Amino acid sequence: MIPWEFLGEAKVPGGGTLRLTKRNDEFSIRTDGYELMNSRAHGSEEVLAVEALKRLAGRSDCRILVGGLGMGFTLRATLDHAGENAAVTVAELVPEVVEWNRHHYGHLAGHPLKDERTSVFVGDVGEAIKKEAPWDAILLDVDNGPDGLTRSGNDSLYSKTGILSAKQNLRPGGILGVWSAHADPMFTKRLSHCGLAVEEVHVKARLKRGGMHTLWFAVKTTIEGIS
Ligand SMILES: C[S@@+](CC[C@H](N)C(=O)[O-])C[C@H]1O[C@@H](n2cnc3c(N)ncnc32)[C@H](O)[C@@H]1O
């Protein structure tokens, strides 16, 4: 058995510790013993972007917020399916994750930080949602899902207040896409109660095998908030 090589460690502001390791061409990021990301499992992270952008009906100049960066697969899929005039901001809470992408594993997702349409917001995606609005799409994959794991502060993103903030900062017709490792009927209801048109989709964890992950696509159909 080939041992894992330790590459780095980072504190999550308001949360635990991220630990980056490598074995051959496989990268893993663990948080307090649990594997948060593995470079071999990224199918559903890509589907989050592909399906959200499909629902934006091919606009080429979209403003898209991706939170967080992780290994960059959602960002890569966003860049691949957004138009050439799109502007894509990736919000990442942990500065070391941005450095790891630049220095260790950017190649895994075709170096998405080098794309000239990409800009990086180092900080909480909840802040980015408000600071750099309006958005055509907000894609959230910052944790295990609405039930959290890495950081209790992330719960607010999935709360009624967090959903209404996302809604307010979306353009009419804009979409909030959310990734989760598990189904969460209460979250589905919350999206709907906040006045968004919700679709819940279950996708394979990996492109070919593995368990199921849950994605939500919630569209702002009204013209309230930012236009
Ligand atoms: C599961 S990973 C994302 C995986 C990513 N979708 C991919 O394709 O590789 C979660 C990422 O979100 C970051 N994160 C956690 N909470 C955050 C927050 N509140 N704002 C921004 N980034 C956050 C973590 O540091 C981690 O890099």
The ligand as a Tripos MOL2 file, in Angstrom:
@<TRIPOS>MOLECULE
LIG
   27    29     1     0     0
SMALL
NO_CHARGES

@<TRIPOS>ATOM
      1 C1        -16.4080   20.5330   -0.5990 C.3       1 LIG1
      2 S1        -15.2630   21.7610   -0.9930 S.3       1 LIG1
      3 C2        -15.7620   22.3470   -2.5650 C.3       1 LIG1
      4 C3        -15.4440   21.4060   -3.6750 C.3       1 LIG1
      5 C4        -15.5600   22.0660   -5.0300 C.3       1 LIG1
      6 N1        -16.9460   22.1600   -5.4360 N.3       1 LIG1
      7 C5        -14.7640   21.3210   -6.0680 C.2       1 LIG1
      8 O1        -15.2710   21.1780   -7.1880 O.co2     1 LIG1
      9 O2        -13.6490   20.8950   -5.8030 O.co2     1 LIG1
     10 C6        -15.7200   23.0860    0.0510 C.3       1 LIG1
     11 C7        -14.8110   24.3030   -0.0700 C.3       1 LIG1
     12 O3        -15.4970   25.4260    0.4600 O.3       1 LIG1
     13 C8        -14.6300   26.1590    1.3020 C.3       1 LIG1
     14 N2        -15.5020   26.8880    2.2530 N.ar      1 LIG1
     15 C9        -16.0810   26.4150    3.4000 C.ar      1 LIG1
     16 N3        -16.8760   27.3550    3.9370 N.ar      1 LIG1
     17 C10       -16.8260   28.4430    3.1090 C.ar      1 LIG1
     18 C11       -17.4500   29.7230    3.1270 C.ar      1 LIG1
     19 N4        -18.2950   30.0790    4.0830 N.pl3     1 LIG1
     20 N5        -17.1490   30.6010    2.1240 N.ar      1 LIG1
     21 C12       -16.2850   30.2480    1.1300 C.ar      1 LIG1
     22 N6        -15.6700   29.0480    1.0670 N.ar      1 LIG1
     23 C13       -15.9410   28.1520    2.0390 C.ar      1 LIG1
     24 C14       -13.7400   25.0940    1.9230 C.3       1 LIG1
     25 O4        -12.5400   25.6510    2.4070 O.3       1 LIG1
     26 C15       -13.5250   24.1670    0.7160 C.3       1 LIG1
     27 O5        -12.4420   24.5980   -0.0650 O.3       1 LIG1
@<TRIPOS>BOND
     1     1     2 1
     2     2     3 1
     3     2    10 1
     4     3     4 1
     5     4     5 1
     6     5     6 1
     7     5     7 1
     8     7     8 2
     9     7     9 1
    10    10    11 1
    11    11    12 1
    12    11    26 1
    13    12    13 1
    14    13    14 1
    15    13    24 1
    16    14    15 ar
    17    14    23 ar
    18    15    16 ar
    19    16    17 ar
    20    17    18 ar
    21    17    23 ar
    22    18    19 1
    23    18    20 ar
    24    20    21 ar
    25    21    22 ar
    26    22    23 ar
    27    24    25 1
    28    24    26 1
    29    26    27 1
@<TRIPOS>SUBSTRUCTURE
     1 LIG1         1 GROUP 0 **** ****
